[in-house]
Amino acid sequence: MKNPPPSKVAGLLLSFFILLTSANSQERFQEPAFSPQQSPTTVSGTLRPIIIYAVDSDMTGILPSYLINPFNDFTDYFSRASFGAYQVYGAGVLTQPNGKAFISRIRYDWQGFIVEDSVVLDILDQADAVYDFGEFDNDGLDNIPNSGDDDGYVDYVIFSFLNYAARGTIGLVISSDYVTDDERNGGGKIRISASNNKGVIMRKDLSDNVKEQYDYLEIWFHEMGHSLFNLPDIDHGGFTSYNHYGLGGFEVMSTLGFEYVPSPFNPAFCKALGWGTFFSVNSNLLNYQLSDFYGGGATLEIGPLNKTGAHPNQKFMISYHRNNLGNVWVSEWPVDGENGGVMIWHLSGDPIGGLSANYSNSMKMPIDIEAAHGKFQWITCTDSVSNTFVADPVFGYDSLEIRKIGTNGKELQGPYFGRDKGSHGIPFMPTSGKEFTSTSNPSSALYASYLPHPQNIFSDVAVKNIVRVNNVTRASLYVNAPPAAPANLQLSSLNGYVHLTWDANNEPDFVTYYVRRNGSILDSTTSTQFTDFEAMLISNPPTPNAYYFVTARDNAYNVSDPSNTVGASVRWEAYKKPGEQSRTQSFTVSESFPNPFNPLTFFNIELGRDAFVRITIVDMLGKEVALLANEKHNAGSYRFSFNANYLTSGMYFCRVALLSPNETTVLHSKVIRMVLMK
């Protein structure tokens, strides 16, 4: 029996992926586009891989200490990344008896393919002469290698060639199974599979830099991600790299991690593999306590969202992360220390698996990060990109979505050129006050269904009030968010009266604004200006005695936060006694009677002066269903009737408005509720 040197038998496995960039090279290798399949069950199991080290014929094969037994890192990574569902324990590190890497006896142009099959076969021949590969066939139930209940194949092989620029691929690039000299218990010979899901191969030059340990781990984990879990590349597609950083350092399938440390799989991949905790948010969730996702906290999922004109079935995933909880694989993430950070992942609605999982279009990737620093217009030149800092949440790019790639597939320039792919500007920090709404940058708008998929379809999703108080992080999530607070409220004079203006809301479900003075509603209007004819500005003001703010309401009767508040010193209009309305402009509206009614109801109004009166009836969605008056009335009392025989049961609103002489501005209005019961 051939036995491996005891010092070389170690523990752990790896699991994944396709191709990766090294810290010293931007080269890529062409591989198929893989994607995970949604599964109702958890992907679980135990893997016992071996690592075979090899070098070119002009090298000594001496291994740095960090490569002698890396399996503890394998075990910790996959256990944490899979939430304990998938375990990797090393079966052995295979070297020459002197502890050095195997030396290839075939010279090959390593600048081309990953490695030629003849080189792999030569190394396998050398290893076969030293080791009994039956010791590494241990996938049976009795946990005893080559005991008769195993499949006759080495469980998993990681070929590591310690030469040249970093590249990797799935499988061992051999055309058929390798048949060893070792007997299988039950007959036949032990084999090494040529299948893509039974091994990976990589190459990377040696370095004395301790951080290079993580570079090897990242390439191994990345390739195992492809091989074991069928996960896709995100930032590149082979020799031709994409013009974006994908998910940056936040995902091992995207690019190098932060400070070389490979990151775990993102929440969307974890859910597809049945790992982690996920909660679906179906209604507004206020002041929810967040917990670190990789520490066992839940990722919150909003969607699928289907809006007219939008690409179907889009989702948002909201996860919280801290980098100081003992998980080395997120220890270098650019989040705000003790406060942590919230990541917002935008899923385009494409299945994560299958050929449709196309990551080439940075404007609509199957999984994207909504970077808190926002999207802008960029200038791209022959060999560079530069940010104009002109905000553009619809057609713009954030810093992960833009870089310049040369014709050879190498990165020429970008926001994260030559360094960690990501920054503190990407997570939503509890200390930043940043919110994610339909009017923010980035916005919660959905991708349009038409090319190039601009992000301009209103979604009503919002993540607001991200705070950390008393060591607890909370956020409010909205699936039917209220309108944004009206912005830029300004106060000026119009013929001596208080005149207010503000910026228009752009939500498609907006219905009306409420103008308030000292807390009381003065008017409901769709205009972005209002004149208070009861308040005359004082030229030499003492302390302000009139304070104004504006709120907005949508068709679901969600009311926004208040605008900024503006104040003024005023004197109340002549003839106005404390506690009563101005005599020249007062009017009253009675409650309707009967109420509830079917189908006829009445109400009275009393005008204190001549006025142009408009009376409308609207339903619960803000749709006007009747116009009862739209003309000038003299001062006096009036009775109006409303016949609802053509309407369905429900609540309706009667709005009585007094208009300015030119009929463009609402001076005063009142609203009464009426219930139709048929």
C-alpha positions in Angstrom: 0.0 0.0 0.0 1.2 3.5 -0.9 0.7 5.9 2.0 1.0 9.6 2.0 3.4 11.3 4.4 1.5 11.8 7.7 2.4 15.4 7.7 0.5 15.8 4.4 -2.8 14.4 5.5 -5.0 17.3 6.5 -8.6 18.2 6.5 -11.0 20.2 4.5 -12.7 20.8 1.3 -13.6 23.5 -0.9 -16.5 24.3 -3.0 -16.6 26.2 -6.2 -16.2 28.3 -9.1 -15.1 29.4 -12.4 -12.4 32.0 -13.0 -10.9 34.8 -11.0 -8.6 37.8 -11.2 -5.4 37.7 -9.1 -4.0 40.7 -7.3 -1.1 40.7 -9.8 -3.0 40.1 -13.0 -6.2 41.1 -14.7 -6.2 37.9 -16.9 -9.3 35.8 -17.3 -10.2 32.4 -18.6 -13.2 31.5 -20.7 -15.7 29.2 -19.0 -19.4 28.4 -19.3 -21.9 30.7 -17.6 -23.2 28.8 -14.6 -26.1 29.8 -12.3 -27.7 28.2 -9.2 -31.1 26.7 -9.5 -33.9 27.6 -7.1 -34.4 24.6 -4.9 -37.1 23.9 -2.2 -34.4 22.0 -0.2 -31.2 23.0 1.4 -28.0 22.1 -0.5 -26.0 20.2 2.1 -23.3 17.6 2.4 -19.8 16.8 3.4 -16.8 17.1 1.0 -13.3 15.7 1.6 -11.1 17.1 -1.1 -7.4 16.6 -1.8 -5.0 19.3 -3.0 -2.2 18.4 -5.4 0.6 20.9 -5.7 2.7 21.1 -8.9 5.3 23.5 -10.4 7.0 24.0 -13.7 10.3 22.2 -14.3 12.5 25.3 -13.6 11.2 25.7 -10.0 12.2 24.1 -6.8 8.7 23.3 -5.5 9.3 24.6 -2.0 6.0 25.5 -0.5 5.4 28.6 1.6 4.1 27.7 5.1 0.6 29.0 4.4 0.1 26.4 1.7 1.2 23.3 3.7 -2.2 22.8 5.3 -4.9 25.3 4.3 -7.9 23.1 5.1 -8.8 24.8 8.4 -9.7 27.8 6.3 -11.7 25.7 4.0 -13.7 24.3 6.9 -14.4 27.6 8.4 -15.3 29.3 5.2 -17.8 26.8 3.9 -19.4 26.2 7.3 -20.0 30.0 7.7 -21.0 30.6 4.1 -23.5 27.8 4.1 -24.8 28.4 7.7 -23.5 25.0 8.7 -25.2 23.1 5.9 -22.1 22.3 3.8 -19.0 21.0 5.4 -15.5 20.7 3.9 -12.8 18.6 5.5 -9.5 18.1 3.9 -8.5 14.6 3.0 -4.9 15.3 2.2 -2.3 17.6 0.7 -0.3 15.7 -1.9 3.3 16.5 -2.5 6.5 14.7 -3.2 7.8 12.7 -0.2 10.3 15.5 0.5 7.4 17.9 1.1 7.9 19.8 -2.2 5.4 20.3 -5.0 5.5 17.8 -7.8 7.6 19.1 -10.7 6.2 18.8 -14.2 8.3 16.8 -16.6 6.5 18.4 -19.6 7.4 21.9 -20.6 4.3 23.9 -21.6 3.6 27.5 -22.6 1.8 28.5 -19.4 0.8 31.9 -20.9 -1.9 30.1 -22.9 -4.5 27.7 -21.5 -4.8 27.0 -17.7 -2.7 23.9 -18.2 -2.5 21.2 -20.8 -4.0 17.8 -20.2 -0.6 16.1 -20.7 0.8 18.1 -17.8 -2.1 17.1 -15.6 -1.6 13.4 -16.5 2.1 13.6 -15.8 1.5 15.0 -12.3 -1.2 12.4 -11.7 1.3 9.7 -12.7 3.9 11.0 -10.2 1.3 11.2 -7.4 0.0 7.7 -8.2 3.5 6.4 -7.6 3.5 7.8 -4.1 -0.1 7.7 -2.8 -2.8 5.2 -2.5 -5.7 7.1 -4.0 -8.1 4.6 -2.4 -7.5 6.6 0.8 -9.4 9.5 -0.8 -12.5 7.6 -1.9 -14.7 8.2 1.2 -18.2 9.1 0.1 -19.9 6.0 1.6 -22.1 5.9 4.7 -19.6 4.2 7.0 -17.1 7.1 6.8 -14.3 4.6 6.0 -12.2 5.2 2.9 -12.4 2.5 0.1 -14.5 0.2 2.4 -16.7 -1.2 -0.3 -19.6 1.2 0.0 -17.8 4.0 -1.8 -18.2 4.9 -5.5 -14.6 4.0 -6.6 -13.7 7.7 -7.4 -11.5 10.1 -5.5 -14.0 12.4 -3.8 -12.7 15.7 -5.1 -9.4 17.0 -6.5 -8.0 20.5 -6.3 -5.1 20.9 -8.7 -2.9 23.9 -7.8 -0.1 24.9 -10.2 2.2 27.4 -8.5 3.2 29.3 -11.6 2.3 32.4 -13.6 -0.8 34.7 -13.6 -3.8 33.5 -11.7 -6.4 31.6 -13.6 -8.8 28.8 -12.8 -11.5 26.5 -14.2 -13.7 23.6 -13.2 -12.7 20.1 -13.9 -9.2 18.8 -14.4 -9.0 19.5 -18.2 -8.6 15.8 -19.0 -10.8 14.2 -21.6 -11.6 11.0 -19.7 -11.3 9.5 -16.2 -7.8 8.8 -14.9 -7.4 5.2 -13.8 -4.9 4.8 -10.9 -2.8 1.8 -10.0 -4.8 1.4 -6.8 -7.3 -1.4 -6.2 -10.8 -0.6 -5.4 -12.5 -2.6 -2.6 -15.0 -4.6 -4.6 -13.1 -4.9 -7.8 -11.5 -2.6 -10.4 -9.3 0.4 -9.9 -9.7 3.7 -8.1 -10.4 6.5 -10.6 -10.1 10.3 -10.7 -13.1 11.8 -12.5 -12.9 14.1 -15.5 -16.3 15.5 -14.5 -16.6 19.3 -13.8 -18.2 18.7 -10.4 -15.4 16.4 -9.1 -12.6 18.9 -9.2 -11.1 22.2 -10.1 -7.7 23.4 -11.4 -6.0 26.7 -10.8 -2.6 28.3 -11.2 -1.0 31.2 -9.4 2.6 32.2 -8.9 4.2 31.9 -5.4 4.7 34.8 -3.1 6.1 35.3 0.4 3.3 37.8 1.1 1.2 36.4 3.8 -1.9 38.0 2.3 -1.3 35.8 -0.8 -2.8 33.0 1.3 -6.2 34.6 0.9 -5.6 35.0 -2.8 -5.2 31.3 -3.2 -8.2 30.7 -1.0 -10.3 33.1 -3.1 -9.4 31.3 -6.4 -10.1 27.9 -4.9 -13.4 29.0 -3.3 -14.5 30.8 -6.5 -13.8 27.7 -8.7 -15.5 25.4 -6.3 -18.5 27.7 -6.3 -18.8 26.9 -10.0 -18.0 23.2 -9.7 -20.1 22.3 -6.6 -23.0 24.8 -6.6 -23.2 25.8 -10.3 -22.9 29.5 -9.5 -22.1 32.1 -12.2 -19.3 34.6 -12.8 -20.5 38.1 -12.1 -17.8 40.6 -13.2 -16.4 38.8 -16.2 -17.2 36.4 -18.9 -13.8 34.9 -19.8 -11.1 36.6 -21.8 -13.5 39.6 -22.4 -14.1 41.2 -19.1 -17.3 43.1 -18.4 -17.3 46.9 -18.1 -18.4 46.7 -14.4 -17.2 45.3 -11.1 -20.3 43.2 -10.6 -20.8 42.8 -6.9 -17.2 43.9 -6.2 -15.5 42.6 -3.1 -18.8 41.8 -1.5 -19.1 38.4 -3.4 -16.5 35.7 -4.0 -18.1 35.0 -7.4 -17.4 38.6 -8.5 -13.8 39.6 -7.8 -11.1 39.7 -5.1 -12.4 40.3 -1.6 -11.4 43.2 0.6 -7.7 43.1 1.6 -7.6 39.8 -0.3 -10.1 38.1 2.1 -12.7 36.2 0.0 -16.3 37.2 0.9 -19.1 34.7 1.4 -22.0 34.2 -1.1 -24.5 37.0 -1.4 -28.0 36.6 0.1 -29.6 35.8 -3.3 -27.2 32.9 -3.9 -27.7 31.7 -0.3 -31.5 31.6 -0.7 -31.2 29.7 -3.9 -29.0 27.1 -2.1 -31.3 26.9 0.9 -28.9 28.7 3.3 -29.7 31.4 5.8 -32.9 33.0 7.1 -35.2 35.0 4.9 -38.4 36.9 5.7 -40.9 38.1 3.0 -42.1 41.6 3.7 -45.7 41.9 2.5 -46.7 45.1 4.4 -45.0 48.1 5.8 -42.6 47.1 8.6 -41.7 49.9 10.9 -38.6 50.1 13.2 -37.6 46.5 12.5 -34.6 45.3 14.5 -31.8 44.2 12.1 -29.3 41.4 12.9 -26.1 40.4 11.1 -27.1 38.1 8.2 -24.0 35.9 8.3 -24.4 35.7 12.1 -27.9 34.2 11.7 -30.0 37.3 11.2 -32.7 37.5 8.6 -32.5 39.0 5.1 -35.7 40.8 4.3 -37.2 40.3 0.9 -39.7 42.6 -0.9 -41.3 41.2 -4.0 -41.8 39.9 -6.6 -42.8 43.3 -7.9 -44.8 43.5 -11.1 -45.6 47.0 -12.4 -46.8 48.1 -15.8 -43.8 48.7 -18.1 -41.3 47.0 -15.7 -39.2 43.9 -16.3 -41.2 41.2 -14.4 -40.7 39.7 -10.9 -38.1 42.1 -9.6 -37.2 42.0 -5.9 -35.2 43.8 -3.3 -33.2 42.0 -0.6 -32.2 44.0 2.5 -29.4 42.5 4.7 -27.5 43.9 7.6 -23.7 43.3 8.2 -21.1 44.0 10.8 -17.4 43.2 10.4 -16.4 42.8 14.1 -18.3 39.6 15.1 -15.4 37.2 14.6 -16.2 36.2 11.0 -12.9 36.6 9.2 -14.6 36.4 5.8 -16.4 39.7 6.3 -13.8 41.3 8.7 -12.5 43.7 6.0 -15.9 44.7 4.6 -16.2 48.5 4.4 -19.0 48.9 6.9 -19.2 51.3 9.8 -17.5 49.4 12.6 -19.8 48.7 15.5 -22.7 50.3 13.6 -22.5 48.0 10.6 -24.2 48.7 7.3 -27.3 47.8 5.3 -26.8 46.2 1.9 -29.7 46.5 -0.6 -29.6 43.9 -3.4 -31.7 44.4 -6.5 -32.8 41.2 -8.3 -33.9 41.9 -11.8 -36.4 39.0 -11.9 -34.3 36.8 -14.2 -33.8 33.3 -12.9 -30.5 33.1 -11.2 -29.9 29.9 -13.1 -30.0 29.1 -16.8 -28.7 31.0 -19.8 -30.9 34.0 -19.0 -28.6 34.8 -16.0 -26.7 37.3 -18.1 -24.4 39.7 -16.1 -23.0 41.5 -19.1 -25.5 44.5 -18.9 -24.5 46.5 -15.9 -27.9 48.4 -16.1 -29.9 45.3 -15.4 -28.0 42.4 -13.8 -29.7 39.4 -12.3 -28.3 40.6 -8.9 -27.0 44.1 -8.4 -26.1 46.2 -5.4 -27.9 49.5 -4.9 -24.9 51.6 -3.8 -25.8 54.2 -1.2 -23.6 56.8 -2.8 -25.9 56.9 -5.8 -25.7 56.9 -9.6 -24.1 59.5 -11.8 -23.2 60.3 -15.4 -19.7 59.3 -16.3 -17.4 60.3 -19.1 -15.6 57.3 -20.8 -12.5 58.0 -22.8 -10.1 55.7 -24.6 -8.4 54.5 -21.5 -10.2 56.1 -18.6 -13.5 56.9 -16.9 -14.4 59.9 -14.8 -17.4 60.9 -12.7 -19.2 64.1 -13.7 -21.1 64.0 -10.3 -24.3 64.8 -12.2 -26.9 62.7 -10.4 -28.7 60.3 -12.8 -30.6 57.5 -10.9 -32.4 56.5 -14.2 -29.6 56.0 -16.7 -26.5 56.6 -14.6 -24.0 54.3 -12.9 -22.7 53.8 -9.4 -19.0 53.1 -8.8 -19.4 49.3 -9.1 -21.1 49.6 -12.4 -18.4 51.4 -14.4 -14.8 50.7 -15.5 -12.8 50.8 -18.7 -11.8 47.5 -20.3 -9.2 47.3 -23.1 -9.4 45.1 -26.2 -7.3 42.5 -24.4 -9.9 42.2 -21.6 -7.7 43.9 -19.0 -9.0 46.7 -16.8 -7.5 50.1 -17.9 -9.1 52.4 -15.4 -12.0 52.6 -13.0 -13.1 53.9 -9.5 -11.5 50.9 -7.9 -8.6 50.3 -10.3 -5.8 48.3 -8.6 -7.5 48.1 -5.2 -10.4 46.7 -3.3 -13.6 46.7 -5.4 -15.9 48.7 -3.2 -15.9 51.3 -0.5 -17.7 52.8 2.6 -20.0 54.6 0.2 -21.8 51.4 -0.9 -23.6 50.2 2.3 -26.3 52.3 3.8 -24.7 53.3 7.2 -26.9 53.9 10.2 -25.0 57.1 10.9 -25.4 58.6 7.4 -29.1 59.4 7.4 -29.3 58.0 3.9 -32.7 56.6 2.7 -33.7 54.4 -0.2 -37.0 55.7 -1.8 -38.6 56.3 -5.1 -37.1 59.8 -5.2 -33.7 59.2 -3.7 -30.4 58.4 -5.6 -30.1 55.5 -5.9 -33.9 55.0 -6.2 -36.1 52.1 -5.6 -37.5 52.4 -9.1 -37.7 49.2 -11.1 -35.9 48.3 -14.4 -38.0 49.1 -17.5 -38.8 46.1 -19.7 -37.3 47.8 -22.8 -33.6 48.2 -23.6 -31.4 49.5 -22.2 -33.6 48.9 -19.1 -33.5 52.3 -17.5 -34.5 52.3 -13.8 -37.6 54.5 -14.1 -40.6 52.4 -13.1 -42.0 53.6 -9.8 -42.1 50.8 -7.2 -43.5 52.3 -3.9 -40.6 50.5 -2.1 -38.6 52.3 0.5 -36.0 51.7 3.2 -35.9 54.5 5.7 -34.9 55.6 9.2 -31.8 53.3 9.4 -30.5 54.1 12.9 -28.5 52.4 15.6 -29.5 53.3 19.2 -28.5 51.6 22.4 -26.5 49.0 20.4 -29.6 48.0 18.3 -29.9 48.7 14.6 -33.4 49.4 13.2 -34.9 50.3 9.9 -38.4 50.9 8.4 -39.3 49.0 5.3 -42.2 50.0 3.1 -43.9 48.0 0.4 -46.4 50.8 -0.1 -44.3 53.8 0.9 -45.9 57.2 1.4 -44.9 60.0 -0.9 -41.6 61.8 -0.3 -41.8 64.8 1.9 -42.4 67.9 -0.2 -39.0 69.6 -0.7 -37.7 73.1 -0.7 -40.7 74.9 1.0 -40.1 78.6 0.6 -42.0 81.6 2.1 -42.3 85.0 0.3 -44.8 87.9 0.0 -47.6 88.1 -2.5 -49.2 91.6 -2.1 -48.3 91.5 1.5 -49.8 88.1 2.2 -47.8 84.9 3.1 -47.1 83.0 -0.1 -45.7 79.5 -0.1 -44.0 77.5 -2.9 -42.4 74.1 -3.0 -41.1 71.5 -5.4 -43.5 69.1 -7.0 -43.6 65.4 -6.0 -43.1 63.0 -8.9 -44.8 59.9 -7.6 -47.3 58.6 -10.1 -49.8 57.8 -7.4 -49.6 61.3 -5.9 -53.1 62.8 -5.1 -52.8 66.0 -3.1 -50.8 68.3 -0.8 -52.0 69.4 2.7 -50.9 72.9 3.7 -50.7 73.3 7.5 -50.3 76.4 9.6 -49.5 76.0 13.3 -50.5 72.3 12.9 -53.9 72.9 11.4 -54.8 72.1 7.8 -55.4 75.2 5.7 -56.0 73.6 2.4 -55.8 70.5 0.2 -54.4 71.3 -3.2 -52.6 69.8 -6.2 -50.8 73.1 -6.8 -47.2 73.7 -5.6 -48.1 77.1 -4.2 -50.5 78.6 -1.7 -51.3 82.1 -0.5 -52.6 82.6 3.1 -55.0 85.5 2.7 -55.5 85.5 6.5 -51.8 86.3 7.3 -50.3 89.7 6.4 -46.5 89.8 6.7 -45.0 92.4 9.2 -42.1 94.4 7.9 -40.3 94.6 11.3 -41.1 91.1 12.6 -40.8 90.1 16.2 -40.7 86.3 17.0 -42.6 84.4 14.3 -46.1 83.5 15.2 -47.1 81.5 12.0 -45.3 78.3 11.1 -46.1 76.4 7.9 -45.3 73.0 6.5 -46.7 70.8 3.7 -47.3 67.1 3.4 -48.3 64.9 0.4 -50.8 62.1 0.1 -51.1 59.3 -2.4 -54.1 57.4 -3.7 -53.7 54.8 -0.9 -54.1 57.6 1.7 -50.4 57.3 2.8 -49.3 60.7 4.0 -45.7 61.8 3.7 -43.4 63.2 6.3 -43.7 67.0 6.6 -41.6 69.3 4.5 -39.2 71.7 6.1 -40.9 74.3 8.3 -40.9 78.0 7.5 -42.0 80.7 9.9 -43.1 84.3 9.6 -44.3 87.2 11.8 -47.8 88.1 10.7 -50.8 90.1 11.7 -54.1 88.5 11.1 -56.3 90.0 8.5 -58.7 92.7 9.6 -62.1 91.7 11.1 -60.7 88.4 12.3 -61.3 87.8 16.0 -59.1 85.4 17.9 -60.4 81.8 17.3 -62.7 82.7 14.3 -62.2 82.9 10.6 -61.9 86.1 8.6 -65.4 87.5 8.0 -64.6 88.4 4.5 -63.5 84.9 3.5 -65.3 82.6 5.9 -67.6 79.8 4.8 -69.0 76.7 6.5 -70.0 73.2 5.2 -72.4 71.0 7.1 -72.1 67.3 7.4 -74.1 65.4 4.8 -77.5 64.0 5.7 -78.5 61.3 5.7 -75.1 59.6 6.2 -74.8 56.7 5.4 -77.1 57.3 2.4 -78.6 55.5 -0.6 -78.7 56.9 -3.1 -79.4 60.6 -2.2 -77.8 62.8 0.4 -77.7 66.6 1.1 -75.4 69.2 2.6 -75.4 72.9 3.2 -72.8 75.6 2.7 -72.8 79.2 3.9 -70.6 81.8 2.2 -69.5 84.9 4.1 -68.8 86.7 0.8 -69.2 86.3 -2.9 -67.0 83.6 -4.2 -66.3 81.2 -7.1 -67.2 77.8 -5.7 -66.2 74.4 -7.0 -67.7 71.2 -5.4 -66.4 67.8 -6.4 -67.0 64.2 -5.2 -64.0 61.8 -5.2 -63.7 58.1 -4.4 -61.2 56.3 -2.1 -58.6 56.3 -4.9 -58.9 60.1 -5.4 -60.8 59.8 -8.7 -63.3 62.5 -9.3 -66.7 60.9 -9.8 -69.0 64.0 -9.8 -68.9 67.8 -10.2 -71.7 69.5 -8.3 -70.8 73.1 -8.8 -68.2 75.2 -10.7 -69.4 78.8 -10.8 -69.6 82.1 -8.9 -72.0 82.3 -5.9 -73.1 85.3 -4.0 -72.8 85.4 -0.2 -75.5 83.4 1.5 -76.7 79.9 2.3 -77.1 77.1 -0.2 -78.3 73.4 -0.1 -76.7 70.9 -2.5 -77.7 67.3 -3.2 -75.7 64.3 -4.4 -77.3 61.4 -6.2 -75.1 58.3 -6.2 -77.4 55.9 -8.0 -74.7 55.0 -10.6 -71.9 54.4 -8.0 -71.0 51.3 -6.0 -71.1 51.1 -2.2 -68.1 52.7 -0.4 -66.7 55.9 1.1 -66.7 59.1 -0.9 -65.4 62.6 -0.2 -67.0 65.9 -1.0 -64.6 68.8 -1.4 -65.9 72.4 -1.4 -63.3 74.9 -2.6 -63.3 78.7 -2.9 -61.2 79.8 -5.8 -59.4 83.0 -6.6 -60.9 85.5 -9.0 -58.9 84.0 -11.9 -60.1 80.5 -10.8 -56.5 79.1 -10.6 -55.7 79.2 -6.9 -57.7 77.5 -4.1 -58.1 80.1 -1.3 -60.0 77.8 1.1 -61.4 74.3 1.0 -63.3 71.9 3.3 -63.8 68.1 2.9 -66.6 66.0 4.3 -67.0 62.2 4.2 -70.0 60.3 2.9 -70.7 56.6 3.0 -72.9 55.0 0.3 -74.6 51.8 1.4 -76.6 50.0 -1.2 
